[in-house]
């Protein structure tokens, strides 16, 4: 009887954990989709912003701001998380901008820094050409050519032929939902909860 009760409790815990995970990924997907309803002009300008929970003007942004805003809707402040990790582990982050110290206004808005953060604190996943490997809530990074990088969120909607998950991102036309998973060279694939 005791063993049956232990097994039942373990099963309930397993189901609850799976539900929480699904619930989080769907919530992240919904937060990203909600962002597509806001008019945002692509603007890569440097903005001084408050800390923590700072954001560029609501009608401005780039691809990283989609990620930052979606996570913020779920209570995660990537500005704070990235900044604190960069302060403690500056040498672990890319030196693409010739900086000698952190900058809480912009560090979290740079794709290579987010890739480093997600690799350190999330789950780094394989880079494949199989659409089934890309799950709702996953973060995908691309190289658009040269040193130009891009980032987006996999959402719970599919392409018109049903074969690929859609992505919410901002590649120049504002925060949008599109079928672009395999349109560019994938250089990063992460899960971060």
N, CA, C and O of each residue as an XYZ file, in Angstrom:
772
protein
N       0.820     -1.192      0.000
C       0.000      0.000      0.000
C       0.870      1.264      0.000
O       0.599      2.223     -0.723
N       1.931      1.238      0.838
C       2.825      2.387      0.910
C       3.513      2.629     -0.432
O       3.641      3.770     -0.877
N       3.952      1.549     -1.070
C       4.625      1.668     -2.365
C       3.679      2.249     -3.408
O       4.079      3.080     -4.224
N       2.431      1.811     -3.380
C       1.433      2.334     -4.322
C       1.237      3.832     -4.114
O       1.146      4.583     -5.086
N       1.170      4.270     -2.873
C       1.004      5.687     -2.550
C       2.222      6.501     -3.010
O       2.068      7.598     -3.547
N       3.422      5.967     -2.801
C       4.649      6.643     -3.236
C       4.656      6.779     -4.757
O       4.980      7.841     -5.288
N       4.298      5.701     -5.455
C       4.260      5.733     -6.919
C       3.213      6.720     -7.424
O       3.455      7.439     -8.394
N       2.060      6.758     -6.777
C       1.007      7.689     -7.170
C       1.461      9.133     -6.975
O       1.229      9.976     -7.842
N       2.106      9.426     -5.842
C       2.620     10.769     -5.592
C       3.696     11.148     -6.607
O       3.736     12.285     -7.077
N       4.563     10.202     -6.943
C       5.605     10.467     -7.942
C       4.978     10.763     -9.299
O       5.423     11.666    -10.008
N       3.956     10.011     -9.660
C       3.267     10.231    -10.927
C       2.593     11.602    -10.947
O       2.667     12.309    -11.952
N       1.947     11.980     -9.870
C       1.303     13.288     -9.790
C       2.325     14.412     -9.890
O       2.071     15.422    -10.546
N       3.473     14.249     -9.250
C       4.532     15.250     -9.331
C       5.060     15.358    -10.757
O       5.285     16.460    -11.256
N       5.257     14.223    -11.410
C       5.743     14.204    -12.792
C       4.749     14.923    -13.715
O       5.152     15.727    -14.555
N       3.468     14.637    -13.558
C       2.429     15.280    -14.375
C       2.405     16.776    -14.099
O       2.307     17.577    -15.028
N       2.494     17.157    -12.835
C       2.479     18.577    -12.476
C       3.674     19.302    -13.058
O       3.537     20.429    -13.532
N       4.849     18.678    -13.033
C       6.040     19.309    -13.599
C       5.891     19.476    -15.107
O       6.262     20.514    -15.655
N       5.363     18.483    -15.764
C       5.136     18.576    -17.210
C       4.140     19.658    -17.543
O       4.310     20.378    -18.527
N       3.097     19.783    -16.735
C       2.087     20.816    -16.962
C       2.694     22.196    -16.778
O       2.418     23.100    -17.566
N       3.524     22.373    -15.741
C       4.156     23.667    -15.505
C       5.065     24.040    -16.671
O       5.118     25.199    -17.081
N       5.781     23.046    -17.202
C       6.670     23.321    -18.325
C       5.847     23.727    -19.549
O       6.160     24.722    -20.204
N       4.815     22.976    -19.856
C       3.965     23.301    -20.993
C       3.322     24.666    -20.775
O       3.247     25.480    -21.695
N       2.872     24.901    -19.581
C       2.241     26.160    -19.263
C       3.209     27.333    -19.484
O       2.811     28.363    -20.028
N       4.470     27.186    -19.067
C       5.454     28.246    -19.251
C       5.711     28.485    -20.732
O       5.694     29.630    -21.184
N       5.949     27.424    -21.494
C       6.275     27.604    -22.911
C       5.108     28.197    -23.676
O       5.303     29.042    -24.549
N       3.904     27.766    -23.360
C       2.735     28.372    -24.012
C       2.584     29.831    -23.607
O       2.217     30.675    -24.425
N       2.867     30.125    -22.340
C       2.787     31.517    -21.884
C       3.823     32.380    -22.585
O       3.535     33.519    -22.955
N       5.027     31.849    -22.772
C       6.066     32.597    -23.476
C       5.666     32.816    -24.933
O       5.853     33.903    -25.479
N       5.121     31.789    -25.550
C       4.641     31.902    -26.925
C       3.539     32.963    -27.020
O       3.565     33.814    -27.909
N       2.594     32.907    -26.119
C       1.496     33.884    -26.129
C       2.001     35.304    -25.890
O       1.511     36.252    -26.503
N       2.983     35.448    -25.000
C       3.569     36.775    -24.746
C       4.239     37.303    -26.012
O       4.111     38.483    -26.336
N       4.948     36.437    -26.724
C       5.601     36.843    -27.969
C       4.566     37.226    -29.022
O       4.716     38.239    -29.705
N       3.535     36.428    -29.149
C       2.474     36.724    -30.128
C       1.803     38.057    -29.802
O       1.507     38.846    -30.699
N       1.566     38.301    -28.523
C       0.953     39.565    -28.094
C       1.794     40.763    -28.542
O       1.254     41.815    -28.882
N       3.113     40.596    -28.539
C       4.001     41.687    -28.968
C       3.775     42.074    -30.427
O       4.009     43.222    -30.805
N       3.325     41.132    -31.246
C       3.131     41.425    -32.671
C       1.966     42.379    -32.903
O       1.814     42.905    -34.005
N       1.152     42.609    -31.895
C       0.015     43.526    -32.022
C       0.394     44.970    -31.706
O      -0.417     45.881    -31.874
N       1.626     45.177    -31.249
C       2.099     46.525    -30.935
C       2.896     47.064    -32.117
O       3.699     46.345    -32.711
N       2.673     48.317    -32.451
C       3.435     48.934    -33.536
C       4.823     49.310    -33.014
O       4.961     50.137    -32.113
N       5.838     48.690    -33.597
C       7.221     48.949    -33.199
C       8.041     49.209    -34.457
O       7.998     48.435    -35.413
N       8.773     50.291    -34.443
C       9.689     50.626    -35.528
C      11.052     50.034    -35.199
O      11.540     50.174    -34.078
N      11.664     49.375    -36.173
C      13.004     48.819    -35.966
C      13.967     49.981    -35.745
O      14.102     50.863    -36.594
N      14.631     49.969    -34.597
C      15.546     51.063    -34.267
C      16.696     50.523    -33.423
O      16.516     50.254    -32.236
N      17.874     50.362    -34.022
C      19.017     49.825    -33.285
C      19.797     50.878    -32.477
O      20.917     50.617    -32.038
N      19.221     52.033    -32.289
C      19.912     53.101    -31.551
C      20.233     52.686    -30.119
O      19.575     51.826    -29.532
N      21.258     53.321    -29.584
C      21.604     53.161    -28.171
C      20.663     54.038    -27.361
O      20.528     55.229    -27.642
N      20.016     53.463    -26.366
C      19.118     54.206    -25.485
C      19.581     54.045    -24.046
O      19.784     52.917    -23.597
N      19.756     55.145    -23.305
C      19.944     55.003    -21.860
C      18.595     54.585    -21.267
O      17.572     55.216    -21.533
N      18.602     53.532    -20.474
C      17.345     53.020    -19.916
C      17.502     52.790    -18.416
O      18.617     52.603    -17.929
N      16.386     52.803    -17.682
C      16.460     52.531    -16.242
C      16.977     51.114    -15.980
O      16.988     50.270    -16.876
N      17.398     50.872    -14.754
C      17.841     49.545    -14.338
C      17.379     49.332    -12.913
O      17.518     50.234    -12.087
N      16.837     48.172    -12.599
C      16.457     47.070    -13.477
C      15.121     47.346    -14.165
O      14.523     48.407    -13.990
N      14.671     46.375    -14.943
C      13.398     46.443    -15.678
C      13.328     47.591    -16.664
O      12.244     48.097    -16.955
N      14.474     48.007    -17.182
C      14.488     49.071    -18.172
C      14.091     48.560    -19.545
O      14.277     47.385    -19.860
N      13.549     49.445    -20.352
C      13.192     49.096    -21.729
C      13.362     50.326    -22.596
O      13.229     51.459    -22.134
N      13.657     50.084    -23.852
C      13.713     51.176    -24.817
C      12.286     51.682    -25.011
O      11.350     51.022    -24.560
N      12.080     52.836    -25.668
C      10.711     53.304    -25.886
C       9.832     52.201    -26.492
O      10.285     51.442    -27.349
N       8.592     52.120    -26.049
C       7.687     51.032    -26.433
C       7.473     50.923    -27.934
O       7.141     49.845    -28.426
N       7.651     52.002    -28.668
C       7.418     51.970    -30.113
C       8.716     51.751    -30.900
O       8.737     51.914    -32.120
N       9.786     51.384    -30.208
C      11.087     51.136    -30.841
C      11.581     49.757    -30.434
O      11.120     49.185    -29.447
N      12.531     49.227    -31.212
C      13.126     47.966    -30.798
C      13.822     47.239    -31.923
O      13.749     47.628    -33.089
N      14.509     46.155    -31.536
C      15.213     45.272    -32.455
C      14.858     43.834    -32.069
O      14.001     43.610    -31.214
N      15.514     42.871    -32.696
C      15.171     41.468    -32.456
C      15.324     41.074    -30.987
O      14.486     40.344    -30.458
N      16.366     41.540    -30.329
C      16.586     41.168    -28.931
C      15.485     41.709    -28.021
O      15.166     41.108    -26.996
N      14.908     42.847    -28.402
C      13.844     43.422    -27.578
C      12.600     42.541    -27.560
O      11.844     42.561    -26.589
N      12.377     41.766    -28.626
C      11.266     40.805    -28.641
C      11.479     39.784    -27.530
O      10.556     39.483    -26.773
N      12.682     39.258    -27.432
C      12.996     38.254    -26.415
C      12.869     38.871    -25.025
O      12.242     38.294    -24.136
N      13.464     40.037    -24.848
C      13.458     40.721    -23.553
C      12.028     41.012    -23.107
O      11.671     40.762    -21.955
N      11.216     41.534    -24.008
C       9.838     41.899    -23.659
C       8.966     40.671    -23.397
O       8.128     40.697    -22.494
N       9.145     39.607    -24.162
C       8.350     38.394    -23.934
C       8.671     37.796    -22.565
O       7.763     37.441    -21.812
N       9.955     37.684    -22.243
C      10.323     37.149    -20.931
C       9.879     38.079    -19.805
O       9.474     37.618    -18.738
N       9.954     39.376    -20.040
C       9.543     40.317    -18.996
C       8.056     40.155    -18.669
O       7.652     40.303    -17.516
N       7.244     39.851    -19.688
C       5.809     39.625    -19.445
C       5.581     38.450    -18.491
O       4.534     38.360    -17.850
N       6.565     37.550    -18.400
C       6.455     36.391    -17.511
C       7.257     36.575    -16.225
O       7.420     35.635    -15.447
N       7.758     37.798    -16.008
C       8.432     38.099    -14.748
C       9.936     37.910    -14.743
O      10.552     37.980    -13.680
N      10.554     37.670    -15.908
C      12.006     37.522    -15.968
C      12.609     38.766    -16.603
O      12.275     39.123    -17.733
N      13.496     39.419    -15.871
C      14.158     40.627    -16.353
C      15.532     40.258    -16.906
O      16.504     40.168    -16.156
N      15.609     40.043    -18.224
C      16.881     39.674    -18.838
C      17.916     40.784    -18.744
O      19.116     40.506    -18.753
N      17.481     42.024    -18.655
C      18.440     43.112    -18.454
C      19.226     42.854    -17.168
O      20.456     42.903    -17.163
N      18.516     42.581    -16.096
C      19.134     42.342    -14.793
C      19.934     41.041    -14.791
O      21.071     41.005    -14.320
N      19.332     39.969    -15.325
C      19.998     38.656    -15.321
C      21.314     38.696    -16.097
O      22.343     38.228    -15.608
N      21.277     39.253    -17.302
C      22.489     39.319    -18.132
C      23.516     40.244    -17.485
O      24.699     39.910    -17.420
N      23.069     41.405    -17.009
C      24.002     42.357    -16.404
C      24.717     41.739    -15.201
O      25.938     41.842    -15.084
N      23.962     41.100    -14.314
C      24.577     40.511    -13.124
C      25.580     39.425    -13.502
O      26.645     39.322    -12.893
N      25.240     38.612    -14.511
C      26.173     37.571    -14.911
C      27.408     38.166    -15.588
O      28.520     37.674    -15.396
N      27.218     39.212    -16.369
C      28.364     39.844    -17.027
C      29.287     40.533    -16.018
O      30.507     40.519    -16.182
N      28.711     41.128    -14.988
C      29.533     41.758    -13.946
C      30.399     40.691    -13.272
O      31.587     40.908    -13.032
N      29.802     39.548    -12.971
C      30.520     38.481    -12.269
C      31.428     37.663    -13.189
O      32.410     37.083    -12.728
N      31.109     37.612    -14.484
C      31.825     36.721    -15.406
C      32.110     37.408    -16.735
O      31.869     36.835    -17.798
N      32.616     38.617    -16.679
C      32.805     39.424    -17.893
C      33.628     38.691    -18.954
O      33.349     38.814    -20.147
N      34.618     37.945    -18.537
C      35.499     37.261    -19.495
C      34.778     36.153    -20.266
O      35.269     35.716    -21.306
N      33.629     35.692    -19.780
C      32.883     34.628    -20.465
C      32.095     35.153    -21.666
O      31.612     34.370    -22.483
N      31.967     36.471    -21.772
C      31.130     37.071    -22.808
C      31.972     37.566    -23.987
O      33.154     37.870    -23.827
N      31.358     37.644    -25.170
C      32.093     38.094    -26.363
C      32.656     39.498    -26.193
O      32.121     40.312    -25.441
N      33.717     39.758    -26.887
C      34.369     41.069    -26.848
C      34.206     41.786    -28.190
O      35.105     42.507    -28.622
N      33.069     41.590    -28.844
C      32.809     42.126    -30.181
C      32.765     43.653    -30.237
O      32.880     44.225    -31.321
N      32.604     44.316    -29.109
C      32.394     45.765    -29.111
C      33.539     46.510    -28.435
O      33.401     47.692    -28.120
N      34.644     45.855    -28.212
C      35.840     46.453    -27.595
C      35.549     47.105    -26.253
O      36.153     48.121    -25.909
N      34.646     46.534    -25.509
C      34.315     47.083    -24.194
C      35.242     46.517    -23.132
O      35.733     45.394    -23.249
N      35.468     47.300    -22.111
C      36.283     46.834    -20.993
C      35.461     46.654    -19.727
O      35.976     46.221    -18.696
N      34.163     46.993    -19.816
C      33.262     46.780    -18.685
C      31.838     46.633    -19.217
O      31.575     46.805    -20.407
N      30.951     46.316    -18.318
C      29.555     46.094    -18.696
C      28.824     47.414    -18.939
O      29.266     48.482    -18.515
N      27.697     47.304    -19.632
C      26.835     48.461    -19.879
C      25.391     47.983    -19.780
O      24.866     47.376    -20.713
N      24.752     48.260    -18.647
C      23.405     47.747    -18.389
C      22.354     48.302    -19.352
O      21.224     47.814    -19.363
N      22.692     49.297    -20.148
C      21.762     49.840    -21.135
C      21.688     48.997    -22.402
O      20.657     48.998    -23.075
N      22.759     48.274    -22.746
C      22.820     47.635    -24.060
C      23.254     46.168    -24.033
O      22.933     45.431    -24.965
N      23.961     45.724    -23.016
C      24.520     44.367    -23.032
C      23.476     43.292    -23.322
O      23.733     42.380    -24.108
N      22.315     43.385    -22.704
C      21.261     42.381    -22.893
C      20.587     42.511    -24.255
O      19.825     41.626    -24.646
N      20.845     43.579    -24.977
C      20.230     43.823    -26.293
C      21.135     43.360    -27.433
O      20.881     43.690    -28.591
N      22.172     42.614    -27.127
C      23.100     42.116    -28.139
C      22.953     40.600    -28.254
O      23.067     39.883    -27.260
N      22.698     40.117    -29.467
C      22.464     38.688    -29.689
C      23.603     37.826    -29.148
O      23.320     36.863    -28.435
N      24.873     38.112    -29.441
C      25.936     37.237    -28.913
C      25.939     37.154    -27.377
O      26.267     36.109    -26.814
N      25.577     38.246    -26.708
C      25.503     38.197    -25.239
C      24.342     37.325    -24.776
O      24.490     36.558    -23.825
N      23.194     37.432    -25.432
C      22.069     36.567    -25.070
C      22.406     35.110    -25.340
O      22.053     34.237    -24.547
N      23.084     34.835    -26.451
C      23.489     33.459    -26.748
C      24.382     32.916    -25.632
O      24.208     31.778    -25.195
N      25.325     33.718    -25.178
C      26.217     33.294    -24.099
C      25.423     33.047    -22.824
O      25.624     32.040    -22.146
N      24.523     33.967    -22.500
C      23.712     33.817    -21.287
C      22.854     32.553    -21.353
O      22.822     31.781    -20.394
N      22.155     32.330    -22.477
C      21.290     31.155    -22.607
C      22.106     29.865    -22.582
O      21.643     28.848    -22.067
N      23.297     29.904    -23.128
C      24.173     28.726    -23.101
C      24.597     28.429    -21.670
O      24.686     27.267    -21.275
N      24.860     29.476    -20.893
C      25.321     29.301    -19.517
C      24.198     28.880    -18.566
O      24.432     28.098    -17.644
N      22.989     29.388    -18.782
C      21.918     29.186    -17.794
C      20.684     28.474    -18.321
O      19.787     28.139    -17.547
N      20.626     28.239    -19.610
C      19.511     27.508    -20.188
C      20.001     26.156    -20.669
O      20.988     25.619    -20.167
N      19.304     25.624    -21.635
C      19.697     24.376    -22.271
C      20.080     24.695    -23.706
O      19.280     25.249    -24.460
N      21.297     24.348    -24.079
C      21.724     24.517    -25.466
C      21.302     23.267    -26.228
O      21.623     22.148    -25.829
N      20.587     23.463    -27.318
C      20.017     22.354    -28.074
C      20.713     22.207    -29.426
O      21.350     23.145    -29.905
N      20.588     21.030    -30.036
C      21.237     20.798    -31.334
C      20.698     21.732    -32.425
O      19.539     22.148    -32.401
N      21.575     22.042    -33.374
C      21.202     22.831    -34.545
C      20.879     21.829    -35.648
O      21.773     21.155    -36.161
N      19.607     21.733    -36.011
C      19.201     20.759    -37.015
C      18.344     21.433    -38.076
O      17.981     22.603    -37.951
N      18.036     20.692    -39.099
C      17.107     21.143    -40.135
C      15.775     20.410    -39.995
O      14.969     20.391    -40.926
N      15.550     19.810    -38.833
C      14.309     19.088    -38.566
C      13.373     19.996    -37.778
O      13.664     20.329    -36.629
N      12.256     20.403    -38.374
C      11.353     21.321    -37.672
C      10.781     20.742    -36.378
O      10.362     21.499    -35.502
N      10.756     19.425    -36.243
C      10.218     18.804    -35.024
C      11.136     19.029    -33.816
O      10.714     18.857    -32.673
N      12.393     19.414    -34.076
C      13.333     19.666    -32.981
C      13.135     21.037    -32.339
O      13.716     21.321    -31.292
N      12.324     21.882    -32.956
C      12.132     23.249    -32.475
C      10.754     23.349    -31.818
O       9.721     23.321    -32.487
N      10.772     23.463    -30.506
C       9.550     23.415    -29.696
C       9.103     24.820    -29.295
O       9.891     25.766    -29.282
N       7.841     24.924    -28.976
C       7.269     26.175    -28.497
C       8.105     26.726    -27.343
O       8.426     26.011    -26.395
N       8.450     28.010    -27.441
C       9.238     28.670    -26.401
C      10.732     28.609    -26.617
O      11.482     29.272    -25.901
N      11.187     27.829    -27.590
C      12.625     27.778    -27.869
C      13.101     29.120    -28.421
O      12.346     29.844    -29.070
N      14.346     29.431    -28.156
C      14.993     30.624    -28.698
C      15.932     30.158    -29.817
O      16.726     29.236    -29.630
N      15.829     30.806    -30.978
C      16.679     30.454    -32.113
C      17.466     31.691    -32.526
O      16.939     32.803    -32.558
N      18.745     31.471    -32.841
C      19.624     32.549    -33.313
C      20.144     32.189    -34.694
O      20.395     31.025    -35.007
N      20.296     33.217    -35.504
C      20.755     33.029    -36.877
C      21.917     33.961    -37.184
O      22.110     34.982    -36.525
N      22.687     33.586    -38.201
C      23.664     34.483    -38.803
C      23.057     34.927    -40.124
O      22.731     34.096    -40.972
N      22.906     36.221    -40.299
C      22.306     36.762    -41.517
C      23.354     37.052    -42.584
O      23.018     37.426    -43.708
N      24.611     36.880    -42.232
C      25.720     37.152    -43.146
C      26.762     37.990    -42.446
O      26.421     38.941    -41.742
N      28.033     37.655    -42.624
C      29.096     38.388    -41.948
C      28.958     38.272    -40.446
O      28.868     37.170    -39.905
N      28.941     39.416    -39.771
C      28.810     39.414    -38.308
C      27.404     39.797    -37.852
O      27.193     40.095    -36.676
N      26.446     39.791    -38.772
C      25.078     40.189    -38.433
C      24.320     38.984    -37.891
O      24.141     37.980    -38.581
N      23.874     39.104    -36.631
C      23.147     38.023    -35.974
C      21.700     38.440    -35.732
O      21.357     39.621    -35.776
N      20.866     37.438    -35.476
C      19.429     37.656    -35.306
C      18.909     36.638    -34.297
O      19.514     35.583    -34.106
N      17.783     36.955    -33.647
C      17.215     36.080    -32.628
C      15.690     36.157    -32.677
O      15.123     37.201    -32.997
N      15.029     35.035    -32.355
C      13.569     34.992    -32.318
C      13.079     33.883    -31.406
O      13.863     33.078    -30.904
N      11.759     33.852    -31.197
C      11.116     32.862    -30.327
C      10.222     31.963    -31.169
O       9.432     32.445    -31.981
N      10.351     30.656    -30.970
C       9.463     29.682    -31.600
C       8.121     29.759    -30.880
O       8.060     29.730    -29.651
N       7.044     29.857    -31.662
C       5.711     29.965    -31.049
C       4.869     28.726    -31.371
O       5.290     27.848    -32.123
N       3.688     28.680    -30.792
C       2.814     27.514    -30.920
C       1.866     27.599    -32.113
O       0.759     27.063    -32.067
N       2.290     28.258    -33.163
C       1.541     28.314    -34.417
C       2.437     27.746    -35.515
O       3.663     27.783    -35.413
N       1.804     27.221    -36.566
C       2.540     26.532    -37.627
C       2.455     27.279    -38.947
O       1.574     28.113    -39.155
N       3.386     26.961    -39.830
C       3.390     27.506    -41.191
C       2.107     27.091    -41.911
O       1.402     26.193    -41.452
N       1.802     27.738    -43.033
C       0.552     27.461    -43.748
C       0.446     26.001    -44.183
O      -0.660     25.472    -44.299
N       1.583     25.344    -44.424
C       1.539     23.921    -44.788
C       1.648     23.008    -43.571
O       1.644     21.785    -43.708
N       1.746     23.601    -42.377
C       1.784     22.836    -41.134
C       3.117     22.176    -40.828
O       3.218     21.429    -39.855
N       4.136     22.429    -41.625
C       5.399     21.712    -41.477
C       6.391     22.360    -40.517
O       7.251     21.666    -39.975
N       6.299     23.645    -40.295
C       7.281     24.352    -39.470
C       6.587     25.222    -38.425
O       5.506     25.757    -38.671
N       7.217     25.358    -37.256
C       6.679     26.316    -36.290
C       7.004     27.731    -36.770
O       8.019     27.961    -37.429
N       6.131     28.664    -36.430
C       6.377     30.064    -36.758
C       7.290     30.689    -35.701
O       7.468     30.154    -34.606
N       7.858     31.832    -36.065
C       8.796     32.559    -35.214
C       8.258     33.970    -34.992
O       7.738     34.586    -35.922
N       8.378     34.487    -33.770
C       8.145     35.904    -33.525
C       9.526     36.537    -33.392
O      10.371     36.090    -32.616
N       9.724     37.602    -34.182
C      11.024     38.270    -34.225
C      10.835     39.683    -34.768
O       9.723     40.077    -35.121
N      11.913     40.433    -34.831
C      11.908     41.761    -35.454
C      13.161     41.837    -36.316
O      14.273     42.008    -35.816
N      12.956     41.707    -37.606
C      14.092     41.713    -38.529
C      14.127     42.994    -39.346
O      14.877     43.098    -40.316
N      13.314     43.970    -38.954
C      13.335     45.261    -39.634
C      11.963     45.837    -39.867
O      11.829     47.033    -40.126
N      10.937     45.008    -39.782
C       9.566     45.468    -40.040
C       8.730     45.511    -38.766
O       7.500     45.514    -38.828
N       9.382     45.544    -37.629
C       8.660     45.527    -36.364
C       8.485     44.110    -35.856
O       8.940     43.153    -36.482
N       7.833     43.985    -34.734
C       7.619     42.687    -34.097
C       6.585     41.928    -34.925
O       5.434     42.350    -35.032
N       7.004     40.806    -35.507
C       6.118     40.075    -36.419
C       6.240     38.574    -36.226
O       7.210     38.071    -35.660
N       5.226     37.877    -36.715
C       5.179     36.430    -36.703
C       5.425     35.987    -38.140
O       4.740     36.447    -39.053
N       6.411     35.085    -38.354
C       6.664     34.660    -39.729
C       7.228     33.246    -39.799
O       7.680     32.679    -38.804
N       7.185     32.705    -40.992
C       7.682     31.366    -41.297
C       9.128     31.520    -41.779
O       9.387     31.503    -42.983
N      10.053     31.667    -40.854
C      11.445     31.953    -41.223
C      12.452     31.053    -40.526
O      13.649     31.338    -40.568
N      12.009     29.976    -39.886
C      12.913     29.137    -39.103
C      14.158     28.732    -39.888
O      15.272     28.796    -39.367
N      13.970     28.314    -41.149
C      15.103     27.841    -41.943
C      15.490     28.826    -43.046
O      16.138     28.446    -44.021
N      15.096     30.082    -42.892
C      15.424     31.092    -43.902
C      16.862     31.590    -43.801
O      17.392     32.147    -44.762
N      17.494     31.395    -42.654
C      18.848     31.879    -42.417
C      19.640     30.761    -41.751
O      19.073     29.754    -41.327
N      20.939     30.943    -41.664
C      21.797     29.932    -41.037
C      21.614     29.959    -39.520
O      21.902     30.965    -38.872
N      21.136     28.855    -38.961
C      20.920     28.756    -37.521
C      22.272     28.592    -36.823
O      23.065     27.723    -37.185
N      22.526     29.435    -35.821
C      23.787     29.384    -35.076
C      23.560     29.153    -33.581
O      24.522     28.982    -32.831
N      22.306     29.146    -33.143
C      22.018     28.920    -31.729
C      20.596     28.420    -31.544
O      19.687     28.835    -32.262
N      20.405     27.530    -30.583
C      19.088     26.971    -30.273
C      19.071     26.680    -28.777
O      19.856     25.866    -28.289
N      18.174     27.347    -28.049
C      18.188     27.297    -26.580
C      16.781     27.176    -26.006
O      15.785     27.536    -26.635
N      16.746     26.651    -24.781
C      15.542     26.712    -23.954
C      15.949     27.380    -22.652
O      16.933     27.001    -22.018
N      15.175     28.375    -22.271
C      15.480     29.072    -21.016
C      14.169     29.345    -20.293
O      13.273     30.004    -20.820
N      14.078     28.822    -19.071
C      12.863     28.984    -18.272
C      13.216     29.581    -16.937
O      12.335     29.801    -16.106
